[in-house]
Amino acid sequence: MPTSPDLKPKPKLARWMFERSISAQSAAAALGCSTQTIRNITRPFGDPRRTVPHEDLMGRIVSWTKGEIVAGDFYPDHLNGRDLAVISEARP
């Protein structure tokens, strides 16, 4: 019997990018940062390697997403379980 993939809540930006088929590399180019920075800010909550965007990058994210992603979306306590991106690490 197949098992379901291990799903872990991630910052809303991860889902936003996933729904638009935007790669970490494309996001990095659009936001003027490294691909590794994008990977780090979209890691699951609780991942010790996850980081929160600094103020300047946060402003660029808000602008790039036309306000769909805001600073609070990077803090799970702020969301109280709402709008968490739960995305399988495995892609078809």
Phi, psi and omega in degrees: 000130180290145177259154178284150179294156178288108182261131181231136179295137180234165175301150183304330179301326179299314179292319180303313179293317181301313181296337181254006182054043179263122180282164175299322179296316179294319178297318179299317179296318181291328185261356178069041178221183181276157175299323179296323176299315179298315178301318182292321182280349178251008176293157179301148172302138181095344177288125183296344179270354181290140176234164176254137180301141175290167188305315181296314179295321179301317178299320179292324178295314179301316179294312183299322181269007181054040176082002179289333177242127180234171185307317182299339180290350179262004181236111185298329180295327179293325185278335182049042176087355180268146173057028174279135177281118175247102187235133177292140176290336181272133175249147179296000000 
